[in-house]
Amino acid sequence: MTSAPPERIYLDHAATTPLDPRVLEAMMPYLTTAWGNPSSLYAEAQDARRGLDSARATIAGILGCRPNDLIFTAGGSESDNLALRGAAWAARRAGRGDHIITSAIEHHAVLHTTERLEQAGYRVTYLGVDGEGFIDISELQDAVGDDTILVSVMYVNNEAGTVEPLAEAVRAVKEKNRKTVFHTDAVQAAGILDLDVDSLGVDLLSLAAHKFYGPKGVGALYVRPRTPLFPQQLGGAQEKNRRAGTENVAGVFGMAASLQLAYDEFDSRTAHYRDLRDRLLFGVPERVPNVHVTGPQPSSAHPEALEGRAANNASFCFEYIEGEPILIALDLAGVACSSGSACTTGSLEPSHVLTAMGVPEDLARGSMRLTVGASNTRDQIEYFLETLPGIVSRLRSLSPTWPERTRS
Ligand SMILES: Cc1ncc(COP(=O)(O)O)c(C=O)c1O
């Protein structure tokens, strides 16, 4: 018997994070008194305009760019769509080519967009990844040609936590074709890794505030000066004609406040995440048989190897059972976490990320992703480690494929 949890234990911070109360406080004036339309000229509007400008300057400071290099959007998906469609259509109009390169493990905000672009006549190369989710830099460089207009490679994978060698990838691409635009989906990297756009060398970078304790429904796209980009949302002249629509002033202000906090507290937060993540990465396989860590592998002999893994991510595949019943049982036991699988039309499709990493389909169906956050404690992780083995063995005892069941 394991003890009941004193509270709910939230281990799904890659899905979303709770709003930091300090961020809510910073947003409040823009929801109450400074509610004017920032595009208007009168006094009420100017408070909102000042809020928007100061948020832009704050985010630009963290990315090391100019405030005008940022376009505010409604989140990560919109930023990815704007980056890919905007760069693809601008390059086609300039007659520069129609070839796009991305990786097989991108978020669907990227992959569904490249599929659409393929239907519109673009040619897309999908790079494979190795068993830990890393792209191969020479395969990427070989794929770049004179007609390659765009490369999109994510910074951190949302399921396996793999940190792609981004700066190296950008260098390899630009060496071959300096005109190729490089986009990165950095939605899972904010607050976890350095976002300096010049050190990374990227031309376009997507962010979503709700992944770093900011509000939902707001994001940003960084655009390097002189990067050709066609707007995708048309209407008013907001965001210097690059994204129409009255700005979500409170949301944008909250995004800036939460990003600032994430980098002010960067060292203590990431050290805390790493401590809890490592306890999970080593603790789960110690307690549960027939389980595999997915993504970059931990090795007690080489802890530095885990630099290639996001500080907050521990992901696994369990043999002989599916991920979903584990998640449901954990939910009943007070723990919220996720599986890598997308549930489509009632059947559990194995994750495209895990299958691209070479995980066999059956095993990929038994996936579980744990992403830790600021409010998690060591005690919560110990409760989780105490609770999980009983759940797994109970589910396995019901599984027709569990060898110990057929033996008895
Ligand atoms: C890597 C990545 N890209 C894009 C998105 C989409 O972000 P949003 O839900 O803010 O549109 C997510 C969300 O989970 C993500 O993890």
The ligand as an SDF file (V2000), in Angstrom:
LIG
                    3D

 16 16  0  0  0  0  0  0  0  0999 V2000
    7.1900   21.8580  -29.7150 C   0  0  0  0  0  0  0  0  0  0  0  0
    5.8350   22.5140  -29.7580 C   0  0  0  0  0  0  0  0  0  0  0  0
    5.5200   23.3090  -30.7860 N   0  0  0  0  0  0  0  0  0  0  0  0
    4.3380   23.9200  -30.8840 C   0  0  0  0  0  0  0  0  0  0  0  0
    3.3690   23.7370  -29.9260 C   0  0  0  0  0  0  0  0  0  0  0  0
    2.0470   24.4040  -30.0770 C   0  0  0  0  0  0  0  0  0  0  0  0
    1.9210   25.4500  -29.1670 O   0  0  0  0  0  0  0  0  0  0  0  0
    0.4650   26.0810  -28.8280 P   0  0  0  0  0  0  0  0  0  0  0  0
   -0.2990   25.0050  -28.1370 O   0  0  0  0  0  0  0  0  0  0  0  0
    0.7770   27.2560  -27.9590 O   0  0  0  0  0  0  0  0  0  0  0  0
   -0.1500   26.4820  -30.1040 O   0  0  0  0  0  0  0  0  0  0  0  0
    3.6430   22.8950  -28.8310 C   0  0  0  0  0  0  0  0  0  0  0  0
    2.6030   22.6430  -27.8120 C   0  0  0  0  0  0  0  0  0  0  0  0
    2.5790   21.6240  -27.1690 O   0  0  0  0  0  0  0  0  0  0  0  0
    4.9100   22.2680  -28.7500 C   0  0  0  0  0  0  0  0  0  0  0  0
    5.2260   21.4530  -27.7430 O   0  0  0  0  0  0  0  0  0  0  0  0
  1  2  1  0
  2  3  1  0
  2 15  2  0
  3  4  2  0
  4  5  1  0
  5  6  1  0
  5 12  2  0
  6  7  1  0
  7  8  1  0
  8  9  2  0
  8 10  1  0
  8 11  1  0
 12 13  1  0
 12 15  1  0
 13 14  2  0
 15 16  1  0
M  END
$$$$
